[in-house]
Amino acid sequence: MRTDLFDFELPEERIALYPAEPRDAARMLVVDPRAGSMRDCGVRDLPNLLQPGDALVFNDTRVIPAALDGVRVRAGVPAKVAFNLIKRVDGSRWRAFARPAKRLEPGDRVQFGHSTSSCLLGVLDATVSAKLDGGEVELAFDLTGDALDRAIGAVGEMPLPPYIALKRPPGEADRDSYQTMFALKDGAVAAPTAGLHFTERLIAAIDARGIERHMVTLHVGAGTFLPVKAEDTSGHQMHAEWGSIDGATAAALNAVRARGNRVVAVGTTSLRTLESAAGEDGTLVAWSGETSIFITPGYRFRVIGALMTNFHLPRSTLFMLVSALAGLETMQGAYAHAIAHEYRFYSYGDASLLFPAAETE
């Protein structure tokens, strides 16, 4: 499909720079294409919008402080370079976006934290082991394994997406607000943002309603924010992300669907994990590995009965995904409604609850 079909104009003031306080105070647009309805609700309404026996599926990935400010040292001449870690290669190496990448060459040494820390835990050194396309480099750190993880935690900042980071620096509060209450397994370099809306109060209401809760893992990569530059969606290459679902969770969700209830993905990352783990008949099995699933209109959903998600960027793979679920024309109308009614967009913004345009298998 033509990429420009997924374009729209978003006023700058609709981009949320901070989350709602409290988290579950965010608004939520409920879109049901089969009923032809669109309703302005709130995140706190979620339990009553679902049925007892339905199941919510959350992503339990944990965001690491993957934004690093470094100093390249070459022939005694320093130069500042910022990095966003993208994907772990092995125990000591990471791929990263570098800004500006033109200041780097293979073999360069980069120092992190030397000017701001007086203890060894707060310093970190690396070598540029490769220069890749699109502003990416590979960094070979001097530490490995858990020691490297601790050092990154000490020198790094939360990797706020570009549309926030270009307008304000990350703060100490972001270490909490850019992490979901379900965060357990380190590995994401971007938050599964639909999960940011949940609080203990909302979870208690969900449990009281008789709605099941289950966890999957998808370590979100920075590629989730990249617009599709190809003129046609067939020319876009997705970044691979690592995900998993265990056998007990797969069996429980199969039982939900077998009795006629809905599996509701909280976030596109949970949805992509479930769809990656499903067979052609929609049966889920234990699964782990990398997925580069790219969902565009025409995709046949196998598992999902609804999706809770934030409002996404124009020309993004995520707007394509929601258009595949609810229909492109429906989502164009929903986003126009959200803009006109001053919903807050993107990672720290408001939510939507989307039902599919057609029955899932």
N, C-alpha and C positions, 0 to 999 in steps of 0.2 A: 504494500500500500504506500501511497505517497506520504512522506513524512509531514508535509505542510498541512495535511488534514488534521494533525494533532497540535497545531499551533493556536495560540490565543494571546490576547494582550492582557497583562496583569499589572495594575497600578502598583508602583513601588510601595505605597503605604499599606498595601494588603499583606506584605511579607512580615510575619511575626519575628521580632528579634528576641523576645523573651517568652517563656511559657505562661499559660494561664495559671493563676494562683487562687485556690488550690488546683491541682492538676485536673481533677474531674469537673471543674467549672467550665471547661471548654464547651463550645457549641458543637452540634452534630447535625448534619444534613442527612436525612433519611430518604433514599431514592429506591423506589420499587418500580421498575419498568413495566412489569406485567400488570400491575394495578394502575399504571399511569399516574403515580402519585409522587410528590416531593414534599417533605415536611421539615420544618425547622424545629429541631429538638435540641437536647443537651446530652452530653456524655452520660450524665447521671440517669438518663432515661433508658439506657441500654438494657438493663434487666427486663423491663416491661415490654421491650420491643422484640424480645426473643421468647421462646416457649420452654417450659420445664422439659428437661431431657435433651435440649440442644447442647452443643459443646463449643466452648471458646478455645482456640488454640493460640498460645502465646509463643514468642521467640525468647528463649532464655540466654541469648548471647550477651556478653558484657563488653562494653566499649572500652578500649584501652586508650590512654592519653597519647594518641598517635601523631599529634602536631608538634614538630620539633623545630626549634630555631637553632641553626648551626653556624659555625664559622669555618669556611674553607681556608686552609693554610697551604699556600704554594709559594716556594722560594721565599718564605718569610713574609709574604704579602697576604693579609687576611681579606676575606670577602664574606659578607653575610649571605646565607642561603637558607630558605625555609623549606621544610619537608613535611609531607603528609604520608605516613606509612600506608601502604595499600594492601600488601599480601606478604605473609611470611614464606620464605623460600625453604629455609631449614633452620637449625638451631641458632645460627648467628647472622643470617642474611635476610633482609627485607627488600621488597620492591617499594619504591616511593615516588610520589610526584615531587619534583623539585622546582622552586621558584627563586630566582631565574635559573633554569637548567643550563643556560648558555655559559654560566660561570664554572661549570663542572666538566672535568675530563676523567676518564678511567685512571686510577692511581692516586687521585687527589685524597688528601686527608681532611676529615671534617671533625670538628670538636663541638660537643654539646655540653652546656652547663658550666663551662670553666669560669665564666665571668660572674656567675650568680650563686655559686655554691662553694662552701668552704670544706665540704666533706666528700669523700671518695664516692659515696652513693649517688651524689648529685652531679657527677661528671660522666661523660661517655664519649668514646672516640670511634670513628669508623673510617673505612676506606671505600671510595667509589669503585666498585668492582666491575661495573658495566654501565654504559649509557645507552638507553633504549629510546624508542620512538615516543612522541607525544609528551615530552617533558618528563618522562620516567627515567629513573636510575635504579641501580641495585646497590645497596649499601651492605658492606661486610663489616659488622661491628666487632670490636675487640673482645666483647663478652659473648657468652652463649647461654642458652637455656634459661633457667630461673633467674640467674644473675642478670642477664640481659633484660628480662621482663621487669625486674625490680628497678633497674637503672632507667628504663624508658618511663616507668611510673613516676620516677623522681624528677626527670628533666622535661617530660612531655606535658602538653596541655590537651584538653579535650578537643577533638578534631571537628569543630563546628563547620557546617557546610559553608561553601563560599558565599552564598547570598546573605549569611549572617556575619561570617568572619571578616568580610570586606567592609562591614559597617560598624563593627565594634570588636574589640579584642575579647578572647575568652577570659572568663573570670573564675574565681574559686567556686562560685555557686553553680557553674556549669558542670562541675564534677558530679554533682548530684542531679541537677535538672536535666542533663543530657544522658541520663542512665535510667532505664526502667526499673520498677520495683522487682522485676523477675530476673534481673541480670545475675548470672551465675557463672557462665563459662567464658573466660577471656578469649578474645579473638576478633571482635568487630572493630572496624575503623569508622563506622557511622552507626547511629542509633536506629533500632527498629521503632520508628517514631510513633506509630499507633499505640504502642504499649506505654508511652509516656503519660497517657491520660489516666492511668489506673491508680487508685489509692486503696488503702485498707478498707475504707468505708464502702467504696464501690464493690470491691471483692466480696465483702460481707453481704451486700444486697444481691449479688450474682449467686452466691451460695444459697441464700435464703429462697431464691426463686427456683432452685433445683436445676441450675445450669451447670454442666460439667466444665472443668478446667483441665487443660492438658498442655504439655510443653514439647516443643521441638527446638532445634538449634539451627540457625543459619548465621554464619559470621559475615555480617554485612560489609561489603567492600565500597571503596570510594567511588567506584564506577556507577553506583546507583544514582549519583547526582549529574552524570554526564548527559548532555543532550545528544540526540541522534543527529549526526552531521550528514549522513548519507541521504540522498534525495528520496530513496525508497527504503522501506524497512528491511527489505531483503538484503540490503548492503551493509547492515549494521552487525557488528560482532560484539556479543555480550561478554563482559568480564565474568569469569568463573568465580563462584563462592562456595565455601565448604559448608555442608549441612548434614543433619542426621535426624532420625526418628527411631526410637527403640521399639522392640516388638510389642511390649505391653501397651504403649500408646497407640500403635497401629491397630491392634486388636480392639481396643476400647473405641476408637473412632469408627472402625468398621461396624461395631455393634450399634453405635449411634445412628448411622445411616441405614442399617438393616431394619431398625424399628421405625423409620420414617422421620427421624429428627434431622436437624441441620448441623453440619460442621461449619462453624463460623471462624474464619481466619482473622486474627488480629494482626493486621499489617500484611503488606505484599510479600514480605520475607517469609512469613509463616505460610502464606498461600503457595509461594514458589517451592517451598520445601515439601509440602503435602503433594502438590502436583508432580514433583520430581520422583516421589516415592510411590506413586500409584501406578497400578497396572492399567491396561486398556479398559478393564471393566470397573475401574475405580477402587479396587481392593488395595488397601495399604499394606505394606510389608516393612519390616525393619530395613533401614537403609542408611548408609552414610557415604559421603563422597562429594565430589565437586559437581555443581550444577551451573549450567549457563542457559537454562530454559528462558526463552524469549517469547512472551505471550502477547499476541496481537489479535485484532478482530478476526474471527474465523476459527480461533482455538476452541476445542471442545473440552470444557472443564469436566474433570472426572470426580472430584471430591467435594468441592466447595458449594455450600448453600447460601453463603453471604460473606461479605468482606467489610471489616471496619478498617478504615485507612484515612490518612491525612489528605490534604489537597496538594497535588503534584505540579512539577514544572511543565511548561509547554514543551512539546517535542521530546518529552522524556519517555523512556521505556515504561515508566510507572503509569503515566497517563494513557499510554497504549494498552497497558494491562487492564486498567479499570474500564476502558472503552470496550475491550474484548468481553468483559463480564456483563456490563450493563447496557452496552450499545454506544457507538460513537455519538450519534445524535442526542441520545439521552444525557451523556456526560457533557457534551458541549452546552446543553441547556442547564445542567446542574451547576457547572462552573460559572456560567453567566449569572445564574441566580446567586451563587455564593459571592461573586464579586459585587453585584448590585446590593446585596444585603450585608456587606462588610464583614464577611467571614475572614478569619485570619489564615494565611496560607503557609505551607511548607512545614519544616520539622517541628517548630514550636507553635504551630498554628492549630486550627480547629480540626474536627474529624468529620468523616462521612460514614454512613452505614449503607452499603450497596447490596441490593439483591440482584440476582442474575436475570438477564432478559429472557433466557430460555431455561427449561428444566435441565439440571445437571444429571448426568447418567448415574 
